[in-house]
Amino acid sequence: MADNLAAKLCLFLQQKAVKAEQWKLLGQEKDGSLLVGWIEEMTSDDGKLLPLYSVIGHYDRNRDSLQVLHRFSGITSIVQATINQSHTLLGYVTKQKIVVPREEHAESKEKESISRSSDSLNDNPEAEETKNQDTFTELEVYKVYITELNSKESKIHDLETERSKQVRIQFLYKRREQTDSDKFLVLIHQECVTSYSVLFDKTKPDKGTVKELKSESLVRTFIWAQWDATNQVLYHIHHRRAPTSLVTEDTCENRTKTPGSCPTLSGLQFHDDLPHETVLNIPLNLPQLPSPNNCGIYEDDVIPLRVHDCALDLIVVSDSKGMVCVCHHYLYRPVQPPQSILNSSLSDSNTVHFAYSVTLLHHSCVIHCVVPGIPWSRAKLMRPTFAIYEDHRMIVFVQGAFTHLLEIGVNHEPCCHILSGPLTSVPSRSSYLVPLLDLNGTKKNNKNSTDRHTTSTINENSSTESSSLDSTDTSPLTIDLPTLDLVALSISTDFLIEVFKRETSVEVRLSILHYFLCHKNDLEVVAELVSIIAEKPRSLHVARLMQEILIGGSYASVQRNLLSDALPLLSLLPFTTIEDCKSFEAKVNDLNVTLSHEKLWNTSVMLLSPQQRLVPYQSDLWTRLWDQLSKQGGDKPRFKPSQVTEKLVVSLACYQPEALSRSSTPMSPSGGLVVATTPLGDSLSNRTNKILESGLPFVEVESCTASKQEHIVSVNLRELSMHLLKHGTRTTSSLTQGPCTPLHVHAMATRHVAAQLETSRFLCQILCKAANVDPRIEQERGFALVDQLDEPRRWLLFTLLERYRYAIESSAFAAPQGFTSFFTYLGYRSLNYQIFLQYVQRSVFELQVDVAKIIMADISDTKDGAVLKLGLLSLLPRSRAKRLLNQWLHPVSFMLRAREHATNILSGEACQNRGRISQQRIHHHGPAPFPSADRLSPLDTFLDLLTAKASLAELEFGLLIEATVTSIEDFL
């Protein structure tokens, strides 16, 4: 159940025996404190009710205390308030309705009304009375006041800014508090931004007595403005005029928006003792930006502090790490009719497109989101909430519609976005949530600030209980402006797992895997997601999901164990399979969501460089943003696994493991590559012990002398090293990310290749567990385990490992040792034999000596079995087939070996006497080998021919005679 700010603050007022109602949020300061307003009702000593009056209070979220700042004599409509850093001045804005002559309200409308009235007076005598009634009209006006809190009479200063346009006031906060002066801004929509300097009278005993007010105009006409309290920046949008002629000048009326102008977002950075400076000037592409006169409705929301009307809903969200996001929400119709037709046709039954765009200045890109087909009655009430979530993502939440978790972090490109339905943790009654400032961040900014004296504190004891308005985790704390409910926008692991189960978009599922691999480092959740994938093993996207685990897991492993000196090289490693700036669609409940990207060029030109600042190279939001953009200036490509895959296509086709000896291929005692790194699970230095404690269903030992795993690892190491040397060392002229030496390149490449190997092993392990094959429970391993598996488990395991093999092959990852033979035998037991041979012919199965031997032994020596064995041997390399043929005690084996031996003798090739094993005589019933007693038999003639070509020591008489005897038998 969500907490309520009004109910919480009422607990502080119960001690004063007052009744408070109609609570309203009036503002938020840099330290995270809130300004609130309410209406009090007090009872006199004789039990009579006193007149109602308005109150402004200050709630300190850090101390969990409420301070009454000012009580009015009656009910006052206060829409916004701010307090200075020393808590001596209070500024507030009121909004009241007044009756004014219509000509003062709108001169043009008056002329039109008089014209229509004069025409009708000629025909209707009663129109004179209607004219008198229409002479006056009600108008809402804003007024700004400053109140001295410490003075005995609470002196109020009227700034005389009565306007029908929206007005806001905001005090500036400084790093070091100053007692002799203060500054605040007054923002008037479509008119100006004025800076006021307050000089205090030090001769008065009351601290904070105003001596003088000086004003200075900072910005002229603007259509939108927002105050960033954390960084003390004023953002505003204005129209830049096209160059005018020297002969004519535009009038003030035409200066607002000329045909050649474009909306520009500017940022004014304020300092303690220095003048403000313009640090940002970015042209904006705002869809359907109406003229200023089309909308005059103000909603008076105070968090964040903005000056705008219904014509433009835009919010700037920033982070001190150098992230600046411009979020724009708008509604539009794809085919825009004329305005007159639109006004008459836009009813609740019509549909519009709900859209928003997030401009990521630190990534020089724009993320566009469009949700078509929203009924107008629903779309006009949808208000998105934009908040930074967990330092690397932005949550876009629309109550009752969807939740988007956009990737905006500075570590890598923004491409892994999660789209889902509304959060289940948010109450359904919430309508418009706005994020409150993070107290952890404000405490860091204010750690050098001194304690301030308070005039009237209701609860002076600082509370450290959980009742303080602070989020207990990284979830942003929001407040519902209409109801003042406090809601934490928390996205739980169970919520994302449910989204993964229901989601059909492969991009969203890939993004969820990336989130848990690279940002949460939660391998247990990844294993749970793999078990969900295993429920539909024949899906077309299973292999791609496995590729994401391989690439994302390797990147996360390197990132966790990376030296700071090699950090620039991290931007050259692959981190996901999702393409950068790729558009995709997703189905969220009944909504079709389209997400697209757009690149920005030369974003750094729109910023003030560090050397151009008033204080050069002073570390703040803008210097970090400049540094982030400088890292992207080289536009260096990330390493792609396809580069290795292309090389392996050729090298593996010529790969002959029997041609290499153990002496020419350095191997570890376990047959694997020994690399100094810390992989996903354990260190590779304990490989010998891991064979005994392995979570894999096979023994991780290769039977061949030259391991295919070593070959793939060596190619990966070579190609990655060359890529890092080309784009990441100080010898590169276009280097912008920092000087890295070849030693750093070697360390990075070694770590990444070792992480690839361990991630591949980890994925194979969790796939076997997803197929309900847990080696810790099973009594057997290897081929014996396959024989013991029941048909459903064996088929599921084969299907998953088949996708796994495709994933590692297309990503140029090496499989664990022993996997090749285990997978081949699993396929032999799971598939029809003819289909099994097709897999072998397409190089999906590899017939190593160990698996080929057990398959040959499994096939009987019948006539049909002999044919199957011959077909199997014909698919093997020559040397491997000879080894198996020597161990097959069958007449066909004798004949083939004898023919090859005789061919070598007759062709002149020297035969080496290798100490042959004596052949076992197998008795076959058939006709006699020699039908006559003639000594000049064909065998004698053939043997005489062989002895003439070679010495007796080189001939294998036993093999030749055995083959000759069995050649006339019926064994095929």
Secondary structure as UniProt FT lines:
FT   STRAND          3..4
FT   HELIX           5..13
FT   HELIX           14..16
FT   STRAND          19..28
FT   TURN            30..31
FT   STRAND          34..41
FT   TURN            45..46
FT   STRAND          53..60
FT   TURN            61..64
FT   STRAND          65..71
FT   STRAND          78..83
FT   TURN            85..86
FT   STRAND          89..101
FT   HELIX           102..105
FT   HELIX           107..121
FT   TURN            122..123
FT   TURN            125..126
FT   HELIX           127..133
FT   TURN            134..135
FT   STRAND          136..148
FT   TURN            152..153
FT   STRAND          156..158
FT   STRAND          167..171
FT   STRAND          181..188
FT   TURN            189..191
FT   STRAND          192..200
FT   TURN            202..203
FT   TURN            207..208
FT   STRAND          210..219
FT   STRAND          224..228
FT   TURN            229..232
FT   STRAND          233..240
FT   TURN            252..255
FT   TURN            259..260
FT   STRAND          262..269
FT   STRAND          277..283
FT   TURN            287..288
FT   HELIX           292..294
FT   TURN            302..305
FT   STRAND          306..307
FT   TURN            310..311
FT   STRAND          313..319
FT   TURN            320..322
FT   STRAND          323..332
FT   HELIX           339..345
FT   TURN            348..349
FT   STRAND          351..360
FT   TURN            361..364
FT   STRAND          365..375
FT   HELIX           376..379
FT   TURN            380..381
FT   STRAND          385..389
FT   TURN            390..392
FT   STRAND          393..398
FT   TURN            399..401
FT   STRAND          402..407
FT   STRAND          418..420
FT   TURN            424..425
FT   TURN            428..429
FT   STRAND          433..435
FT   HELIX           439..445
FT   TURN            446..448
FT   TURN            466..467
FT   STRAND          477..480
FT   TURN            481..483
FT   STRAND          485..488
FT   HELIX           493..502
FT   HELIX           506..514
FT   HELIX           515..519
FT   HELIX           523..533
FT   TURN            534..535
FT   TURN            537..538
FT   TURN            540..541
FT   HELIX           542..560
FT   HELIX           564..572
FT   TURN            580..581
FT   STRAND          584..588
FT   TURN            589..590
FT   STRAND          591..599
FT   HELIX           603..606
FT   HELIX           610..612
FT   TURN            616..617
FT   HELIX           621..631
FT   TURN            632..634
FT   HELIX           641..651
FT   TURN            652..654
FT   HELIX           657..659
FT   TURN            662..664
FT   TURN            669..670
FT   HELIX           684..686
FT   HELIX           687..692
FT   HELIX           708..728
FT   TURN            730..731
FT   TURN            733..734
FT   HELIX           742..770
FT   TURN            771..772
FT   TURN            775..777
FT   HELIX           783..788
FT   HELIX           791..810
FT   TURN            811..812
FT   TURN            817..818
FT   HELIX           819..830
FT   HELIX           833..841
FT   TURN            842..843
FT   HELIX           849..858
FT   HELIX           863..873
FT   TURN            874..875
FT   HELIX           878..886
FT   HELIX           891..906
FT   TURN            907..908
FT   HELIX           938..949
FT   HELIX           952..954
FT   HELIX           957..966
FT   TURN            967..968
//
